[in-house]
Amino acid sequence: MSDEYADPSGNTEAFRAFAHTPETAPRQPSKLPLLIGVAVAAVLVVAVLAWFVLS
């Protein structure tokens, strides 16, 4: 058997090209806080309308 060792990660130039490529799709911020805010606002509107109707 030969004592040669082949680096499985490739050469340095290929790694640098891989490491410096921009992401294909930027991450989107989570919409969960917005959805929670909308839900809370909807509940408050319904509660205020119910209070006006029942009083």
Biotite code that builds the C-alpha atoms (Angstrom):
import biotite.structure as struc

atoms = struc.array([
    struc.Atom([0.000, 0.000, 0.000], chain_id="A", res_id=1, res_name="MET", atom_name="CA", element="C"),
    struc.Atom([1.135, 3.509, -0.655], chain_id="A", res_id=2, res_name="SER", atom_name="CA", element="C"),
    struc.Atom([1.743, 6.005, 2.101], chain_id="A", res_id=3, res_name="ASP", atom_name="CA", element="C"),
    struc.Atom([0.263, 8.865, 0.107], chain_id="A", res_id=4, res_name="GLU", atom_name="CA", element="C"),
    struc.Atom([-2.524, 10.744, 1.823], chain_id="A", res_id=5, res_name="TYR", atom_name="CA", element="C"),
    struc.Atom([-5.124, 12.588, -0.211], chain_id="A", res_id=6, res_name="ALA", atom_name="CA", element="C"),
    struc.Atom([-6.853, 15.391, 1.659], chain_id="A", res_id=7, res_name="ASP", atom_name="CA", element="C"),
    struc.Atom([-10.592, 14.715, 1.345], chain_id="A", res_id=8, res_name="PRO", atom_name="CA", element="C"),
    struc.Atom([-11.448, 18.411, 1.717], chain_id="A", res_id=9, res_name="SER", atom_name="CA", element="C"),
    struc.Atom([-9.800, 19.329, -1.554], chain_id="A", res_id=10, res_name="GLY", atom_name="CA", element="C"),
    struc.Atom([-7.346, 22.126, -2.031], chain_id="A", res_id=11, res_name="ASN", atom_name="CA", element="C"),
    struc.Atom([-7.172, 25.472, -0.263], chain_id="A", res_id=12, res_name="THR", atom_name="CA", element="C"),
    struc.Atom([-8.421, 27.410, -3.274], chain_id="A", res_id=13, res_name="GLU", atom_name="CA", element="C"),
    struc.Atom([-11.584, 25.332, -3.498], chain_id="A", res_id=14, res_name="ALA", atom_name="CA", element="C"),
    struc.Atom([-12.230, 25.745, 0.217], chain_id="A", res_id=15, res_name="PHE", atom_name="CA", element="C"),
    struc.Atom([-11.792, 29.515, 0.057], chain_id="A", res_id=16, res_name="ARG", atom_name="CA", element="C"),
    struc.Atom([-14.187, 29.725, -2.874], chain_id="A", res_id=17, res_name="ALA", atom_name="CA", element="C"),
    struc.Atom([-16.728, 27.694, -0.898], chain_id="A", res_id=18, res_name="PHE", atom_name="CA", element="C"),
    struc.Atom([-16.251, 29.638, 2.332], chain_id="A", res_id=19, res_name="ALA", atom_name="CA", element="C"),
    struc.Atom([-16.670, 33.049, 0.715], chain_id="A", res_id=20, res_name="HIS", atom_name="CA", element="C"),
    struc.Atom([-19.728, 32.371, -1.413], chain_id="A", res_id=21, res_name="THR", atom_name="CA", element="C"),
    struc.Atom([-22.854, 34.240, -0.299], chain_id="A", res_id=22, res_name="PRO", atom_name="CA", element="C"),
    struc.Atom([-25.799, 32.235, 0.939], chain_id="A", res_id=23, res_name="GLU", atom_name="CA", element="C"),
    struc.Atom([-28.231, 31.271, -1.791], chain_id="A", res_id=24, res_name="THR", atom_name="CA", element="C"),
    struc.Atom([-31.264, 32.572, 0.096], chain_id="A", res_id=25, res_name="ALA", atom_name="CA", element="C"),
    struc.Atom([-31.053, 35.069, 2.929], chain_id="A", res_id=26, res_name="PRO", atom_name="CA", element="C"),
    struc.Atom([-32.871, 34.059, 6.090], chain_id="A", res_id=27, res_name="ARG", atom_name="CA", element="C"),
    struc.Atom([-36.209, 35.697, 6.618], chain_id="A", res_id=28, res_name="GLN", atom_name="CA", element="C"),
    struc.Atom([-37.027, 37.112, 10.040], chain_id="A", res_id=29, res_name="PRO", atom_name="CA", element="C"),
    struc.Atom([-39.604, 35.187, 12.018], chain_id="A", res_id=30, res_name="SER", atom_name="CA", element="C"),
    struc.Atom([-43.214, 36.258, 11.522], chain_id="A", res_id=31, res_name="LYS", atom_name="CA", element="C"),
    struc.Atom([-44.334, 34.784, 14.845], chain_id="A", res_id=32, res_name="LEU", atom_name="CA", element="C"),
    struc.Atom([-44.164, 38.054, 16.845], chain_id="A", res_id=33, res_name="PRO", atom_name="CA", element="C"),
    struc.Atom([-46.253, 39.773, 14.173], chain_id="A", res_id=34, res_name="LEU", atom_name="CA", element="C"),
    struc.Atom([-48.852, 37.010, 14.248], chain_id="A", res_id=35, res_name="LEU", atom_name="CA", element="C"),
    struc.Atom([-49.040, 37.149, 18.044], chain_id="A", res_id=36, res_name="ILE", atom_name="CA", element="C"),
    struc.Atom([-49.509, 40.928, 17.909], chain_id="A", res_id=37, res_name="GLY", atom_name="CA", element="C"),
    struc.Atom([-52.293, 40.631, 15.351], chain_id="A", res_id=38, res_name="VAL", atom_name="CA", element="C"),
    struc.Atom([-54.030, 37.949, 17.416], chain_id="A", res_id=39, res_name="ALA", atom_name="CA", element="C"),
    struc.Atom([-53.841, 40.053, 20.597], chain_id="A", res_id=40, res_name="VAL", atom_name="CA", element="C"),
    struc.Atom([-55.185, 43.096, 18.756], chain_id="A", res_id=41, res_name="ALA", atom_name="CA", element="C"),
    struc.Atom([-58.069, 41.064, 17.326], chain_id="A", res_id=42, res_name="ALA", atom_name="CA", element="C"),
    struc.Atom([-58.989, 39.739, 20.769], chain_id="A", res_id=43, res_name="VAL", atom_name="CA", element="C"),
    struc.Atom([-58.916, 43.265, 22.199], chain_id="A", res_id=44, res_name="LEU", atom_name="CA", element="C"),
    struc.Atom([-61.141, 44.607, 19.410], chain_id="A", res_id=45, res_name="VAL", atom_name="CA", element="C"),
    struc.Atom([-63.669, 41.811, 19.945], chain_id="A", res_id=46, res_name="VAL", atom_name="CA", element="C"),
    struc.Atom([-63.597, 42.390, 23.729], chain_id="A", res_id=47, res_name="ALA", atom_name="CA", element="C"),
    struc.Atom([-64.164, 46.137, 23.349], chain_id="A", res_id=48, res_name="VAL", atom_name="CA", element="C"),
    struc.Atom([-67.009, 45.589, 20.875], chain_id="A", res_id=49, res_name="LEU", atom_name="CA", element="C"),
    struc.Atom([-68.620, 43.026, 23.185], chain_id="A", res_id=50, res_name="ALA", atom_name="CA", element="C"),
    struc.Atom([-68.298, 45.439, 26.127], chain_id="A", res_id=51, res_name="TRP", atom_name="CA", element="C"),
    struc.Atom([-70.018, 48.218, 24.150], chain_id="A", res_id=52, res_name="PHE", atom_name="CA", element="C"),
    struc.Atom([-72.809, 45.912, 22.983], chain_id="A", res_id=53, res_name="VAL", atom_name="CA", element="C"),
    struc.Atom([-73.456, 44.424, 26.441], chain_id="A", res_id=54, res_name="LEU", atom_name="CA", element="C"),
    struc.Atom([-73.298, 47.668, 28.413], chain_id="A", res_id=55, res_name="SER", atom_name="CA", element="C"),
])
